[in-house]
Amino acid sequence: MEKDEYRKHFELEDAYWWFIGRRLIMAEILRPLEREEPRLRILDIGCGTGINLVFLGSYGEPCGCDLFSEALDFSRRRGLRQLVRAGVERLPFSDGSFDLVTALDVISHRSVPSENAALREAARVLKKGGRLLVLDSAFPVLHGRHDRACHIGRRYVRRTLDRICRQAGLEPERRGYYNFFLFPAVAAVRLTQKFVFSASGPPVSNLKPIPPGLNAFLIKLMRLEARLTRSLNLPFGSTVFCLARKH
C-alpha cells in the first residue's frame, strides 16, 4: 500500500463498517472450525496492521507475517508480538506447522508476482486436514484508483480462485462472494472513477471516515449479509472468498 494507507487502515479498522463486515463474514465462513480443536495454530500471511490477528485470537494462537516493515510497526502498536517479516512466497516455517492459514487481500498484491506460488507455500505450511482461507478483490473490471493506492495488482472471480486453490493441492470446501447488497454502489463508484476520473490526481483509496449514523447502518447491513452467508452462497459481491482444506 501507499504508506499513508497503512495509517488510514490502522485508524479505521476497529470501527469502520467495511472492516467490521469482513470480520463478520469471516466468522461465518470459519464457523466449522469452532467445533474442532479449540486452540488452533494460525498464520495470517500479509497481516498488515494487525486487526485480523486480533480477531483470529479467538480461534487459537495467531502469528502474522508481512513483507513490509510499516505494516509490522502498526501491528506492534496493537500489542501484537508474534510477528515475522517475510514474503508470502517464502515463509520461514516448517512443513505442516499450522492448522489455519489466512490470506486476506494478499495474493492480489502487486508485490506477489505469482499467486500460484503463494498458495502453494501456504499449503506447504498447513497440517494435513488444515484449512486455508483466502479473501480477495473480485471482478477485474473494477480495478482502478482504489486498487492502485492499495497496490492491488489483480482481481479474481470465484472459479479462478477455486482453480488456484486446487492447483496448490487444496480442496475447496466453501466459496462465494460478499459485499453483495452494496455491490451496485461499489461498482458504480469504481467504474466512475475508472472511466471518468482515471487521470485525476494521485492514487487514493476510497477509505475515509463517514457519518456515524451511516456507518452504523452499513454495519447492520453487513450483519444481515453475514447471516445469509451462513446458509447461502451469494452470487456476486466486491470480494471473493474460498475456504479450502489440505488432504
C-alpha positions in Angstrom: 0.0 0.0 0.0 0.9 3.6 -0.2 2.5 4.5 3.1 -0.4 6.8 4.2 -2.9 3.9 3.5 -1.3 2.0 6.4 -2.2 4.8 8.8 -5.7 5.1 7.4 -6.3 1.3 7.8 -4.9 1.4 11.4 -7.2 4.3 12.3 -10.4 2.9 10.7 -10.2 -0.9 11.1 -11.7 -1.1 14.6 -15.0 0.6 13.9 -15.4 1.2 10.2 -18.2 -0.8 8.5 -16.1 -2.4 5.8 -13.6 -3.9 8.2 -16.3 -5.0 10.7 -18.2 -6.5 7.8 -15.2 -8.5 6.7 -14.8 -9.9 10.2 -18.5 -10.8 10.4 -18.3 -12.7 7.2 -15.1 -14.4 8.2 -16.8 -15.6 11.4 -19.5 -17.3 9.4 -17.0 -18.9 7.0 -14.9 -20.2 9.9 -17.9 -21.4 11.9 -17.0 -25.1 11.2 -13.6 -24.6 13.0 -15.5 -23.8 16.2 -16.3 -27.5 16.5 -12.7 -28.6 16.1 -9.6 -28.3 18.3 -10.2 -25.2 20.5 -6.7 -23.7 20.2 -5.5 -23.7 16.6 -2.1 -22.7 15.3 -2.9 -19.9 12.9 -0.8 -17.9 10.4 -2.0 -14.7 8.8 0.1 -14.1 5.7 0.3 -10.4 4.8 -1.0 -9.5 8.2 -1.0 -5.7 7.5 -1.7 -3.5 10.5 -2.8 -6.5 12.6 -6.6 -6.2 13.2 -7.2 -9.6 11.8 -4.7 -11.2 14.1 -6.7 -9.7 17.0 -9.8 -11.3 15.5 -8.2 -14.7 14.9 -7.0 -14.8 18.5 -10.5 -16.1 19.4 -9.7 -19.3 17.4 -6.3 -20.0 18.7 -2.7 -18.8 18.6 -2.2 -16.5 15.7 1.1 -15.5 14.1 1.5 -12.8 11.5 3.9 -12.2 8.7 4.3 -9.3 6.3 6.9 -8.2 3.9 6.6 -4.5 4.8 8.1 -3.0 8.0 5.4 -0.3 8.1 2.7 -2.9 8.4 4.5 -4.7 11.2 5.1 -1.4 13.1 1.4 -0.8 13.2 0.8 -4.4 14.3 3.2 -3.9 17.2 1.2 -0.8 18.2 -1.7 -3.1 18.8 0.4 -5.0 21.3 1.0 -8.0 18.9 4.3 -9.8 19.2 4.1 -13.0 17.2 5.2 -11.3 14.0 7.7 -12.2 11.3 8.9 -10.1 8.4 8.7 -12.4 5.3 7.2 -12.6 1.9 4.3 -14.9 1.2 6.2 -16.9 -1.4 9.0 -17.9 1.1 7.5 -18.5 4.5 10.1 -19.2 7.3 8.1 -22.0 8.8 8.4 -25.8 8.7 6.1 -28.0 6.7 2.8 -28.7 8.4 3.2 -26.0 11.1 -0.4 -24.6 11.1 -4.0 -25.6 11.4 -5.3 -22.5 9.6 -3.6 -20.1 7.2 -5.4 -16.9 6.2 -4.6 -14.7 3.1 -6.8 -11.6 3.4 -6.5 -9.2 0.4 -2.9 -10.5 -0.1 -2.4 -12.7 -3.2 -3.7 -9.9 -5.4 -1.0 -7.5 -4.1 1.4 -6.4 -6.8 4.4 -7.4 -4.6 3.2 -11.0 -5.1 4.4 -12.0 -8.6 2.7 -15.4 -8.5 -0.5 -16.1 -6.6 0.0 -19.8 -7.5 3.4 -19.9 -5.8 2.0 -18.0 -2.8 -0.8 -20.5 -2.3 1.5 -23.5 -2.8 3.7 -22.1 0.0 0.6 -21.6 2.2 -0.4 -25.2 1.6 3.1 -26.4 2.5 3.0 -24.9 6.0 -0.5 -26.3 6.6 -1.0 -29.5 8.5 -2.9 -32.4 6.9 -6.5 -31.5 7.3 -5.7 -27.8 7.9 -7.5 -25.1 6.1 -6.6 -22.0 4.0 -9.0 -19.0 3.9 -8.5 -16.6 1.0 -10.4 -13.4 0.7 -9.6 -11.0 -2.1 -10.8 -8.4 -4.5 -13.4 -9.5 -7.0 -14.1 -8.8 -10.7 -11.2 -7.5 -12.8 -13.4 -4.8 -14.4 -13.5 -3.0 -11.0 -9.7 -2.4 -10.9 -9.0 1.3 -10.6 -7.7 4.1 -8.5 -8.5 2.5 -5.1 -6.6 -0.6 -6.2 -3.6 1.4 -7.3 -3.5 3.2 -3.9 -3.6 -0.2 -2.1 -1.2 -1.8 -4.6 -3.8 -4.3 -5.7 -2.5 -5.8 -8.9 -5.3 -8.1 -9.9 -8.8 -9.2 -9.1 -10.5 -12.6 -9.2 -13.7 -14.4 -9.9 -14.9 -17.4 -7.9 -13.9 -20.1 -10.5 -10.4 -18.6 -10.8 -9.8 -18.6 -7.1 -11.2 -22.2 -6.9 -8.7 -23.3 -9.6 -5.7 -21.7 -8.0 -6.5 -23.4 -4.7 -6.8 -26.8 -6.4 -3.5 -26.2 -8.2 -2.0 -25.7 -4.8 -3.2 -29.1 -3.6 -6.2 -27.9 -1.7 -9.8 -28.9 -1.9 -12.3 -26.0 -1.8 -15.0 -26.5 0.8 -16.8 -23.2 0.6 -16.5 -20.4 -1.9 -18.5 -17.3 -2.8 -18.8 -13.6 -2.7 -19.6 -10.9 -0.1 -20.5 -7.2 -0.1 -23.5 -8.3 -2.1 -26.0 -5.7 -1.0 -23.6 -2.8 -1.6 -22.1 -4.2 -4.8 -24.2 -1.9 -7.2 -23.0 1.2 -5.3 -19.4 -0.1 -5.1 -19.4 -0.9 -8.8 -20.9 2.5 -9.7 -18.2 4.4 -7.8 -15.3 2.2 -9.0 -16.4 2.4 -12.7 -17.0 6.2 -12.5 -13.5 6.7 -11.0 -12.0 4.4 -13.7 -13.6 5.8 -16.8 -14.4 9.4 -15.8 -11.7 10.4 -13.3 -8.9 7.9 -14.2 -6.3 10.6 -14.8 -7.2 12.9 -12.0 -4.5 13.1 -9.3 -2.5 10.5 -7.4 -4.0 7.1 -6.4 -6.1 7.4 -3.3 -8.2 4.7 -1.7 -11.9 5.0 -1.1 -11.3 4.6 2.7 -12.4 7.7 4.6 -14.5 8.5 7.7 -18.2 8.6 7.1 -21.0 10.0 9.4 -21.6 7.7 12.4 -25.3 7.1 11.5 -24.3 5.9 8.0 -21.5 3.7 9.4 -24.0 2.1 11.9 -26.5 1.4 9.1 -23.9 -0.2 6.9 -22.7 -2.4 9.8 -26.3 -3.6 10.3 -26.5 -4.4 6.5 -23.3 -6.4 6.8 -24.7 -8.3 9.8 -27.7 -9.3 7.7 -25.4 -10.4 4.9 -23.3 -12.4 7.3 -26.4 -14.2 8.5 -27.4 -15.0 4.9 -23.8 -16.2 4.2 -24.3 -18.9 6.9 -26.6 -20.9 4.6 -26.2 -19.3 1.2 -23.5 -18.6 -1.4 -24.3 -15.2 -2.7 -23.9 -14.9 -6.5 -21.7 -11.7 -6.6 -20.0 -9.1 -4.5 -17.0 -6.9 -4.4 -14.9 -9.5 -2.5 -14.5 -13.2 -3.4 -13.6 -15.9 -0.9 -12.5 -19.6 -0.7 -12.1 -21.9 2.3 -10.0 -24.9 1.2 -8.7 -28.0 3.0 -5.4 -29.8 2.7 -5.8 -33.5 2.3 
